[in-house]
C-alpha cells in the first residue's frame, strides 16, 4: 500500500489558491460528511473549541475519507501527546493554536516529526494503514504539514521569527482571538481589525510562508483573498445551522 500524499500541503506549496475551507465544530461525523461533500478544498475538524476527543476525531476522519476534500485538524493545544495521537489517527495537516513564539513553533514541528528530525513516537496505527504502508515511518515527515496560528499580540510581535522556523509550512491569522488580545474583543470585523489582518497577511507572505485566515462574512473574506490569503475558511457548520434555523422560525413569526 502506498503512502497517502498530503494534497493540501502540495497545493499550498504550489501556490494553488485561494483554497476555500469549512470549519467543522459539531463533533459529529454526519456534520463532517455533509461539509466534506460541499465542494470545499478543505475542512477543519476543530478540537480546540469543540467537544471533540480522539475517538470523535477518528469518526469524522472516517466520514470525510470518501470525499475529494482535504481534512485538517486543530488540536486543543500544541503538546506532544495530543499531536502524536492526532497524527497516528491519520491527520496530516495540523493547525496549532495560540503560537506566540518561535520556540513554541519549533516544539510543534519537533512533536510532529519522527527521529532524527523530531520526537514523534513510532506506531503502526491508522495513519500507516495498520502497518500496510511500506516504509511509512521513512515518508511521514514529508507529508506532515504544520500551520501555526497567530492570534495574540505576542504572536504578532514574533511573527517573522515564527515563520522562520524550519518545518512551519504556513501561518494562520485568528481574527477573533487576535482582536481580543489587542483590546478589541468582539470587534473582529471592524475596519481597524480588518486592516490588521490584511497587514498580517502581508507580513506572512513577505516572510515567505502561505497565509491563512477565517471570516464568516463574505465581503470580509473576499478582502482577505484579495490581500493574498492562500487558504481561508468561509463558514462553519454550527453557525450555518444556527443561522438557518433562526431565520426559518423568524420567517413564520413575522
ZAKE-569021 format. One line per field, with one value per residue (C-alpha): residue in one letter; y, z, x. Coordinates in nm, 4 decimals. Each point is the difference from the previous one (the first is absolute). Example, Ala and Ser with C-alpha at 12.3 -4.5 7.8 and 13.67 -1.06 7.14 Angstrom:
residues 2
pavex: (A;S)
v: (-0.4500;0.3440)
w: (0.7800;-0.0660)
u: (1.2300;0.1370)
This chain:
residues 254
pavex: (X;X;X;X;X;X;X;X;X;X;X;X;X;X;X;X;X;X;X;X;X;X;X;X;X;X;X;X;X;X;X;X;X;X;X;X;X;X;X;X;X;X;X;X;X;X;X;X;X;X;X;X;X;X;X;X;X;X;X;X;X;X;X;X;X;X;X;X;X;X;X;X;X;X;X;X;X;X;X;X;X;X;X;X;X;X;X;X;X;X;X;X;X;X;X;X;X;X;X;X;X;X;X;X;X;X;X;X;X;X;X;X;X;X;X;X;X;X;X;X;X;X;X;X;X;X;X;X;X;X;X;X;X;X;X;X;X;X;X;X;X;X;X;X;X;X;X;X;X;X;X;X;X;X;X;X;X;X;X;X;X;X;X;X;X;X;X;X;X;X;X;X;X;X;X;X;X;X;X;X;X;X;X;X;X;X;X;X;X;X;X;X;X;X;X;X;X;X;X;X;X;X;X;X;X;X;X;X;X;X;X;X;X;X;X;X;X;X;X;X;X;X;X;X;X;X;X;X;X;X;X;X;X;X;X;X;X;X;X;X;X;X;X;X;X;X;X;X;X;X;X;X;X;X)
v: (0.0000;0.3437;0.2943;0.2405;0.3281;0.3232;0.1748;0.3038;0.0574;-0.0645;0.2569;0.2502;-0.0242;0.0329;0.3207;-0.1600;0.2295;0.1434;-0.3290;0.0340;-0.1781;-0.0829;-0.0170;-0.3115;0.0520;-0.2209;-0.3021;-0.2216;-0.2214;0.0819;0.3737;-0.0701;-0.2110;0.2620;0.2645;-0.2262;-0.0283;0.3745;0.0496;0.1735;-0.0535;-0.0847;-0.0518;0.0661;-0.2292;0.2219;-0.1591;0.3263;0.1631;-0.3045;-0.3015;-0.2323;-0.2728;-0.2400;-0.2465;0.2621;0.1344;-0.3502;-0.0353;0.3263;-0.0863;-0.3299;0.1863;0.2468;-0.2542;-0.0878;0.3589;0.1975;0.2467;0.0498;-0.0549;0.2080;0.0049;0.2514;-0.1635;0.1617;0.0853;-0.0472;-0.2615;-0.3188;-0.2475;0.1466;0.0585;-0.3627;-0.1298;0.2214;-0.1079;-0.3688;0.0332;0.1187;0.3781;0.1383;0.3724;0.1551;0.3503;0.0789;0.2597;0.2933;-0.0091;0.2971;-0.0700;-0.1701;-0.2457;-0.1110;-0.0363;-0.2045;-0.2244;-0.0659;-0.0977;-0.2236;-0.1742;-0.0708;-0.1561;-0.3436;-0.0138;0.1295;0.3076;-0.0200;-0.2106;-0.1456;-0.3472;-0.2933;-0.1978;-0.1790;0.1490;0.1306;0.2502;-0.2905;-0.1952;-0.2343;-0.0742;-0.0570;0.3125;-0.1041;0.2212;0.2245;0.1246;0.1021;0.2013;0.1503;0.3088;0.1263;-0.0282;0.1777;0.3626;0.2318;0.3262;0.2412;0.2174;0.3668;0.1286;0.2065;0.3171;-0.2159;-0.2049;0.3192;0.1300;-0.3262;-0.0729;0.0094;-0.2221;-0.2502;-0.0007;-0.0640;-0.3297;-0.2907;-0.2263;0.2683;-0.0089;0.2812;0.2551;0.0484;0.3259;-0.0479;0.3266;-0.0553;-0.0857;0.2521;0.2791;-0.1062;-0.0023;0.3503;0.1316;-0.0117;-0.3103;-0.0538;0.2349;-0.2516;0.1458;0.3653;0.2103;0.0242;-0.3760;-0.0707;0.2208;-0.1831;-0.3374;0.1243;0.1454;-0.3333;-0.1914;0.2307;-0.0688;-0.3753;0.0102;0.2216;-0.2623;-0.2580;-0.2011;-0.0716;0.2059;-0.1222;0.1494;-0.0263;0.2172;-0.0958;0.3309;-0.0358;0.3621;-0.0204;-0.3423;0.1431;0.2827;-0.2544;-0.2017;0.3168;0.0723;-0.3305;-0.2594;-0.3395;-0.1840;0.1278;-0.1458;0.1643;-0.1786;-0.2418;-0.2652;0.1268;0.3573;-0.1133;-0.2174;0.2729;0.2663;-0.2188;-0.1234;0.3479;0.1484;-0.2622;0.0382;0.3789;-0.0118;-0.1675;0.2302;0.2979)
w: (0.0000;-0.0957;0.2299;0.0044;-0.1575;0.1790;-0.2925;0.2128;0.0777;-0.3622;-0.1252;0.2684;-0.0912;-0.3696;0.0631;-0.1282;0.1750;0.1461;0.1590;0.1462;0.3237;0.2415;0.3786;0.1547;0.3654;0.0813;0.0910;-0.2098;-0.2979;-0.1845;0.0191;-0.1121;-0.2923;-0.1110;0.0112;-0.1885;-0.2882;-0.0417;-0.2578;0.2314;-0.0407;0.3683;0.3222;0.3471;0.2854;0.3066;0.3182;0.1840;0.0320;-0.0674;0.2158;-0.1909;0.1374;-0.1860;-0.0755;-0.1389;-0.2088;-0.1391;-0.0847;-0.1929;-0.1934;-0.0969;-0.1134;-0.2202;-0.1497;-0.2853;-0.1276;-0.2161;0.2724;0.2289;0.3663;0.2431;0.3779;0.2764;0.3278;0.3324;0.0533;-0.1498;0.2520;-0.0970;0.1180;-0.1945;-0.3137;0.0099;0.0336;-0.2798;-0.2375;0.0817;-0.0915;-0.3463;0.0368;-0.2367;0.0399;0.3471;0.0917;0.3276;0.2080;0.1923;-0.1274;0.1622;-0.0583;-0.2231;0.2829;0.0038;-0.3780;0.0119;0.2671;-0.2142;-0.2940;0.2199;0.1480;-0.3489;-0.1480;0.0395;0.1117;-0.0743;-0.1047;0.3029;0.2856;-0.1359;0.1438;-0.2403;-0.0555;-0.2825;0.0452;-0.2396;-0.1535;-0.1203;-0.1038;0.2909;-0.1193;-0.3631;-0.1364;-0.0926;0.1575;0.1564;0.2728;-0.2534;-0.2034;0.2565;0.0851;-0.3586;-0.0031;0.3327;-0.0189;0.3009;0.0042;0.2888;0.1094;0.0629;0.2337;0.2714;0.0238;0.0906;-0.3141;-0.2052;0.1618;-0.0723;-0.3384;-0.2075;0.2481;-0.0007;-0.3805;-0.0142;0.1896;-0.2260;-0.0404;0.0452;-0.3281;0.0493;0.2465;0.0714;0.1331;0.2589;-0.0118;0.3057;0.2514;-0.1547;0.0428;0.3631;0.0630;-0.1470;0.2339;-0.2560;0.0986;-0.2176;-0.2707;-0.2371;-0.2910;0.0718;-0.2556;0.2276;0.0549;-0.3674;-0.0735;0.2675;-0.1562;-0.3472;0.1296;0.1695;-0.3211;-0.1725;0.2677;-0.0280;-0.3756;0.0296;0.2344;-0.2749;0.1502;-0.1069;0.1873;0.1172;0.1909;0.0688;-0.0538;-0.0039;-0.1728;-0.3790;-0.0555;0.2561;-0.1230;-0.3511;0.1343;0.1561;-0.3210;-0.1938;0.2575;-0.0851;0.2415;-0.1370;0.1941;0.1816;0.1909;-0.1066;0.2121;0.2877;0.0553;0.3336;-0.1210;-0.3173;0.2011;0.2570;-0.2658;-0.2180;0.2795;0.1480;-0.3373;-0.0840;0.3368;-0.0262;-0.3435;0.1459;0.3043;-0.2321)
u: (0.0000;0.1323;0.0592;-0.2987;0.1100;-0.0889;-0.1660;-0.0873;0.3684;0.0884;-0.2516;0.1015;0.3674;-0.0870;-0.1939;-0.3185;-0.2432;-0.2003;-0.1039;-0.3503;-0.0814;-0.2796;0.0363;-0.1585;-0.0897;-0.3000;0.2161;-0.2238;0.0939;-0.3230;0.0730;0.3570;-0.1197;-0.2521;0.2727;0.2415;-0.2448;-0.0499;0.2754;0.2485;0.3727;0.0377;-0.1889;0.1383;-0.1011;0.0291;0.1304;0.0629;-0.3421;-0.2172;-0.0980;0.2330;0.2203;0.2282;-0.2798;-0.2408;0.2883;0.0531;-0.3706;0.0053;0.3153;-0.1590;-0.3124;0.1880;0.2417;-0.2358;-0.0076;0.2388;0.0871;0.2986;-0.0816;0.2067;-0.0169;0.0599;0.1081;-0.0888;0.3671;0.3432;0.1085;0.1853;-0.2653;-0.2898;0.2087;0.1172;-0.3554;-0.1330;0.2769;-0.0455;-0.3687;0.1001;0.0035;0.2630;-0.0641;-0.0079;-0.1113;0.1759;-0.1892;0.1464;0.3570;0.1727;0.3681;0.2535;0.0662;-0.3638;0.0050;0.3205;-0.1509;-0.3076;0.2199;0.2160;-0.3050;-0.1357;0.3143;0.1574;0.3663;0.2510;-0.2002;-0.2303;-0.1307;-0.3248;-0.0559;0.0071;-0.3198;-0.1794;-0.3442;-0.2667;0.2419;0.2139;-0.3107;0.0687;0.3525;-0.0962;0.1734;0.3499;0.2693;-0.2654;0.2323;0.2642;-0.2529;-0.2361;0.2046;-0.0178;-0.3805;-0.0537;-0.1118;0.0258;-0.1933;0.0530;-0.2883;0.0777;-0.2705;0.1684;0.2068;0.3010;-0.0536;-0.0114;0.3159;0.1834;-0.1537;0.3173;0.1859;-0.2866;-0.0120;0.3758;-0.0269;0.0902;-0.3005;-0.2644;-0.1895;-0.2507;-0.1347;-0.3684;-0.1430;-0.2760;-0.1999;-0.2220;0.2704;0.2363;-0.2539;-0.0501;0.3747;0.0268;-0.2705;-0.2816;-0.1945;-0.3048;0.1312;0.1566;-0.1961;0.0779;0.1851;0.3042;0.0199;-0.0523;0.2999;0.1991;-0.0829;0.0921;0.3277;0.0722;-0.0679;0.2495;0.2617;-0.0515;0.0387;0.3081;0.1451;-0.0397;-0.2838;-0.3572;-0.2585;-0.3385;-0.2899;-0.3721;-0.3056;-0.3659;-0.0794;0.0220;0.1064;0.2786;0.1107;0.0280;0.2193;0.2349;0.0131;0.0829;0.2712;0.1665;-0.1381;0.0991;-0.2698;-0.3068;-0.2929;-0.3249;-0.2645;-0.0477;-0.2627;-0.1337;-0.0451;-0.1743;-0.2393;-0.0677;-0.0542;-0.2202;-0.2230;-0.0370;-0.0936;-0.2615;-0.1784;0.0214;-0.1581;-0.3089;-0.0115;0.0000)
